[in-house]
Amino acid sequence: MSSATPSRIVIVAGAGIGGLTAALALARSGFRVTVLEQAERLEETGAGIQLSPNATRILIDLGLGERLRPHVVAPAGLRVLSARSGREILRMPLGVAAAQRYGAPYWMIHRGDLQAALAAAVGQELDISLKLGMRMEDFVTHPNGVTVSARGSTGLWDERGHALIAADGLWSTSRARLGSTDAPRFSGRTAWRALIPAKDVAPEFREPVIQLWLGRDAHLVHYPVKGGKLINVVVITLDNWNEPGWSEPAARGELLPRLPTARWAPRARALVHYPEAWLKWALYDRRPLMNWSQGSAALLGDAAHPMLPFLAQGAAMAIEDAAVAAQCLARMPDDAAGAMKTYTAVRRARTRKVQRQAAKNGERYHLAGLPAMLRNAAMRVIGGEQLLHRYDWLYDWRPPAA
Ligand SMILES: Cc1cc2nc3c(=O)[nH]c(=O)nc-3n(C[C@H](O)[C@H](O)[C@H](O)COP(=O)(O)OP(=O)(O)OC[C@H]3O[C@@H](n4cnc5c(N)ncnc54)[C@H](O)[C@@H]3O)c2cc1C
């Protein structure tokens, strides 16, 4: 048991993007933080990730800008293409346009670089203790806070804290402890991902642009990461394969038949043809929750509102949660339960809307025939500039004032 004053320690379970951001935000708000992570070491593997201005603003405010900048690529825009014809449907400006409109940049980054920057910042923060190889097993909330039990190689560990932030991801077990009995829902889709050296691909694929190819029952997204050295490629297809996990090895021969020549332009197929080895993961979400706190414990990130990746917002929502949870705890220092309730109330409508919009995009992206032609025509009428304005509600978000 820690000898520190329990009232000021916040325990965070899970050192993913959400948990690490929460730890930094809490430490900057004057709390001491213990982060429990079941993995023995923080993985620096993974694929690319898009960070929209609503997320980069928070990361920059937390002092991560200088650490992240050497690793990011700022996309000039989002280019939407028809998979069948290979023709551009629209180009939405990002880059300078987004930075000026939202006061924060749009970035593309390798997930490992983001995780490493967060971990390095956490490592330099004296008020954060990161305990790797430590799995949270249970917690009990009580009027004075929360008691958390965890297990590691040295045996059982427990600690009393002011509050618990459970950022334990899609397969969260904390969620059930807070009263939710639903299981993750398989979406019937698989994400296939690969990283290709930029020097090996045609110049059009090296452009600092997010390229989104819309096809029947499948779509392809690619953009440069690692400061432009690698191209991150993700293909989403309909699939029955539903094993949990992030990194199941897959072969090109499995993927290519899902993108038939009759429906996929040769340029897109050439890119997908390049990597021999792929990793795949089955896509899940969960139904939106009305409430995800109980006393002084609350969920954060994918544990609270996992979503399909078709709006590129899962990590962004975890980062926003982190800012709001820390803000609520700091503003109600003597009432952690009230702070956690307020945090959930503040986040509910927004995360629900983002979950819904992400699922809708999944449907829109995979249309075929006349509905696909109507979608493309509507996009052309709206145009890239207006499309960006339609995302103001998403990208222009800031943590609410007091
Ligand atoms: C194909 C794909 C593309 C995506 N692209 C984007 C994108 O472009 N932009 C974006 O914003 N989001 C994107 N996302 C979503 C994003 O990856 C997730 O929303 C985000 O990583 C969730 O972070 P988290 O910290 O909530 O959870 P996780 O990253 O899952 O972290 C949970 C952590 O908790 C630990 N843990 C679990 N149980 C315990 C326990 N009992 N005790 C201790 N530790 C525990 C785990 O080991 C893990 O480290 C994408 C997702 C997918 C699938």
The ligand as a MOL file (V3000), in Angstrom:
LIG
                    3D

  0  0  0     0  0            999 V3000
M  V30 BEGIN CTAB
M  V30 COUNTS 53 58 0 0 0
M  V30 BEGIN ATOM
M  V30 1 C -8.0020 0.1560 -38.5300 0
M  V30 2 C -8.0490 1.2280 -37.4810 0
M  V30 3 C -7.6500 2.5050 -37.8200 0
M  V30 4 C -7.7600 3.5250 -36.8870 0
M  V30 5 N -7.3940 4.7830 -37.2600 0
M  V30 6 C -7.5630 5.8060 -36.4020 0
M  V30 7 C -7.2290 7.1280 -36.7870 0
M  V30 8 O -6.7600 7.3620 -37.9040 0
M  V30 9 N -7.4350 8.1390 -35.8840 0
M  V30 10 C -7.9470 7.9030 -34.6410 0
M  V30 11 O -8.1340 8.8670 -33.8630 0
M  V30 12 N -8.2570 6.6430 -34.2350 0
M  V30 13 C -8.0790 5.5980 -35.0800 0
M  V30 14 N -8.3690 4.3300 -34.6860 0
M  V30 15 C -8.8950 4.0910 -33.3250 0
M  V30 16 C -7.8050 4.0870 -32.2580 0
M  V30 17 O -6.7840 3.2070 -32.6150 0
M  V30 18 C -8.3740 3.6730 -30.9010 0
M  V30 19 O -9.6000 4.3250 -30.6840 0
M  V30 20 C -7.4210 4.0500 -29.7830 0
M  V30 21 O -6.1750 3.4210 -29.9740 0
M  V30 22 C -8.0080 3.6690 -28.4140 0
M  V30 23 O -7.0910 3.9800 -27.4050 0
M  V30 24 P -7.3530 3.5070 -25.8980 0
M  V30 25 O -6.2200 4.0650 -25.1170 0
M  V30 26 O -8.7420 3.8590 -25.4860 0
M  V30 27 O -7.3270 1.9280 -25.9410 0
M  V30 28 P -6.1290 0.9220 -26.3070 0
M  V30 29 O -5.2030 1.5240 -27.2780 0
M  V30 30 O -6.7720 -0.3640 -26.6680 0
M  V30 31 O -5.3290 0.7530 -24.9380 0
M  V30 32 C -5.8040 -0.0200 -23.8670 0
M  V30 33 C -4.6050 -0.4040 -23.0020 0
M  V30 34 O -5.0900 -0.9860 -21.7900 0
M  V30 35 C -4.2930 -2.1130 -21.4710 0
M  V30 36 N -5.1300 -2.9640 -20.5990 0
M  V30 37 C -6.2400 -3.6740 -20.9210 0
M  V30 38 N -6.7590 -4.2730 -19.8320 0
M  V30 39 C -5.9470 -3.9260 -18.7850 0
M  V30 40 C -5.9660 -4.2200 -17.3820 0
M  V30 41 N -6.9320 -4.9820 -16.8400 0
M  V30 42 N -4.9980 -3.7150 -16.5980 0
M  V30 43 C -3.9990 -2.9340 -17.1210 0
M  V30 44 N -3.9240 -2.6280 -18.4540 0
M  V30 45 C -4.9020 -3.1140 -19.2620 0
M  V30 46 C -3.9680 -2.7150 -22.8360 0
M  V30 47 O -2.8490 -3.5640 -22.7580 0
M  V30 48 C -3.7090 -1.4500 -23.6550 0
M  V30 49 O -2.3710 -1.0330 -23.5520 0
M  V30 50 C -8.2550 3.2690 -35.5790 0
M  V30 51 C -8.6050 1.9690 -35.2250 0
M  V30 52 C -8.5130 0.9640 -36.1620 0
M  V30 53 C -8.9270 -0.4150 -35.7630 0
M  V30 END ATOM
M  V30 BEGIN BOND
M  V30 1 1 1 2
M  V30 2 1 2 3
M  V30 3 2 2 52
M  V30 4 2 3 4
M  V30 5 1 4 5
M  V30 6 1 4 50
M  V30 7 2 5 6
M  V30 8 1 6 7
M  V30 9 1 6 13
M  V30 10 2 7 8
M  V30 11 1 7 9
M  V30 12 1 9 10
M  V30 13 2 10 11
M  V30 14 1 10 12
M  V30 15 2 12 13
M  V30 16 1 13 14
M  V30 17 1 14 15
M  V30 18 1 14 50
M  V30 19 1 15 16
M  V30 20 1 16 17
M  V30 21 1 16 18
M  V30 22 1 18 19
M  V30 23 1 18 20
M  V30 24 1 20 21
M  V30 25 1 20 22
M  V30 26 1 22 23
M  V30 27 1 23 24
M  V30 28 2 24 25
M  V30 29 1 24 26
M  V30 30 1 24 27
M  V30 31 1 27 28
M  V30 32 2 28 29
M  V30 33 1 28 30
M  V30 34 1 28 31
M  V30 35 1 31 32
M  V30 36 1 32 33
M  V30 37 1 33 34
M  V30 38 1 33 48
M  V30 39 1 34 35
M  V30 40 1 35 36
M  V30 41 1 35 46
M  V30 42 1 36 37
M  V30 43 1 36 45
M  V30 44 2 37 38
M  V30 45 1 38 39
M  V30 46 1 39 40
M  V30 47 2 39 45
M  V30 48 1 40 41
M  V30 49 2 40 42
M  V30 50 1 42 43
M  V30 51 2 43 44
M  V30 52 1 44 45
M  V30 53 1 46 47
M  V30 54 1 46 48
M  V30 55 1 48 49
M  V30 56 2 50 51
M  V30 57 1 51 52
M  V30 58 1 52 53
M  V30 END BOND
M  V30 END CTAB
M  END
